[in-house]
Amino acid sequence: MRLSSKADSALVQAESPAAQHVEIHEMVMENDVMKMRQIPRLALPAGQAVELKPGGYHIMLIDLKTQVHEGNHVPMTLTFESPDGKRETVNIEAPVRPLASGSPSGGHHHKH
């Protein structure tokens, strides 16, 4: 998924009825080890696309309520915040796709 904004903004929250918890994550290299961590916000600089993908920024669905399968769509609500604190929500339907083989998962087995 690619996110972009005409003005500076940030993704500050994601929710889905398909999971108990939804978090915004990033993957980073620390001492030659790929680590995943939750971040409170994902900056969206004006006019620049930010890509969410395995091995980088992504939305983590934790404790899925039911199994998802390739071809399904997962409803999500994304909340964005402008520099002045104004929030806007956008509802999306994210398609379920298999993770690419060989992508750096660090042994992490939550469903994305």
N, C-alpha and C positions, 0 to 999 in steps of 0.2 A: 504494500500500500504506500502511496506517496501522498504526503500532506503538504499543502502550500497555502499561503495567506497573502493577500494584497498588502496588508500592514503587519508590523511586528505582532506576534501572538505566541501562545504556548498551549500545547496539549497538557491539561492539568488533571484530567480524570477520564476513565473509561469504565463503563458498566455493561453487563450483559445478563439477561435472564438465563443464559445457558451455563453460567458458572457461579459458584459461591463468592469468589473474589476475582477481581480483574486489576492488574497492575501494569504500569508503564515500566519497561526494563531497558537496559542497555548492556551490551557485551563489551568488555574492555580487556586489553592485555595488561597483566601485571606480573612482572618478573617471569616472562615467557609462559604465563598461564592465562588461558582465557577464562574470565570470570563474568558472571551475570549478576546484576544488581538492580534493585528497584530505584527509580528516580522520581522525584516529586513533580517534575514538569519537563516537557520536551520543547525547547525553544524552536519557534518557526519564524526565522528572519523573513522580513518582507520580500516577496518575489522569489524566494529560493525554496525549491522542493526538498523536503526531508523524507528519506525513504525508510520505511519500516520493513525489516526482513530478518530472517534467521542470521545470527552472527553479528547483528547490529542492534539498532533500536527495534523494539517489538512490543506488542501488547500480549501479556501473559494471562491466559484464562486458567484459573486454579480451581480445583475441585469441580470438574464438570458435572452437571446434574444428569446428563445422559451422554452416551457415546456419540461422537460426531463422525461422519463418514465423508469421504471425498464426494463432492457434488452438492453437499448440504450447504446451507447458508446460515451463519450465526448472526443474530441481531445484536448490535452494539450501539450504545449512546456515548459519543465522544464529547467532552466538555473542553472548550477553548477559552482562554482568558487573554484579554488585551492588556497592554501596559497600565491602563487606568483602572484595572480590576473588573471591567465589564466581562461577564461570562455569556457564552453562547453554546448551545448544545446542537449536535448534528446526529441524526439517526442514520445508521448504515446497516447493510447486510453484507458481511464478509464471507466470501466463498471459502469453503474448506478445501485445502490442497495438501498433498503429501509434502513433508519436508524433503528438500533435495538431499540425495545421498551425499555423504561426505561433508555436510555442513557442520560447523563447529557447534556442537550442543553441550559439550563439557559433561556428558553423561546425565544431563538434566532431562527428566522424562515427563514433565507436565505437558498436557496437550495445549497447543497454541492455536 
